[in-house]
Amino acid sequence: MRLLLVEDERPLAEMVRRGLAREGHAVDLRHDGPSGLDAAVRGEYDVVILDIMLPGLSGYRILERLRAAEIWTPVLMLTAKDGEYDEADAFDLGADDYLTKPFSFVVLLARLRALQRRAGDARPTVLAVGDLRLDPARHRVHRGDTEITLTPREFGVLEHLMRHAGQVVTKTDILRAVWDAHYDGEVNVVEVYVGYLRKKIDAPFGTQTIETLRGVGYRMPEPGS
């Protein structure tokens, strides 16, 4: 998943970012209300994790403006406030879920998976290219009846390619979607992971699913082709 975390407690934000990155998610961080709103409006995220008490603009106001602009990205409110009226206010403004600090990281991951599943009207539940199937909610990949085990990063690269099946996807596109904003390494790391994927999803089955367009990027066949 590509996530936006808007949290002004920097140590907490960095801790959560690192944990989510270890699970294979790409996380963008913002530490104040105005920059958080700008990122949520301009970016394409699977879920926005939004603190309520933010400098410059509260999480309530960010949420209110997103829904007024008909931006329906799932929003998980993350806050130290725990009154029932705070929770009710968040839901009334269009929040999809609510988690109170301190929280369990395992519970946070479960809530994020649940939000991604509930957003299924915008995205197919299971992605398919030929007989290759990827289930984002269950984090499972199959070629026909054979299950394929992928690392979180491999899964993220494959999911991004399959969500854009039929389109040319550049290395930079993949980096932005799968690695987080703090990555400052070589773009060619994408080639390495595409190689890993080919060894797992293609080589054992005698198929060639990921096409390389030299100097441009990668492309997978359109679903059904």
Secondary structure, 3 states (H helix, E strand, C coil): CEEEEECCCHHHHHHHHHHHHHCCCEEEEECCHHHHHHHHHHCCCCEEEEECCCCCCCHHHHHHHHHHCCCCCCEEEEECCCCHHHHHHHHHHCCCEEEECCCCHHHHHHHHHHHHHHHHHCCCCCEEECCEEEECCCCEEEECCEEECCCHHHHHHHHHHHHCCCCCECHHHHHHHHCCCCCCCCCCHHHHHHHHHHHHHHHHHCCCCCEEECCCEEECCCCCC
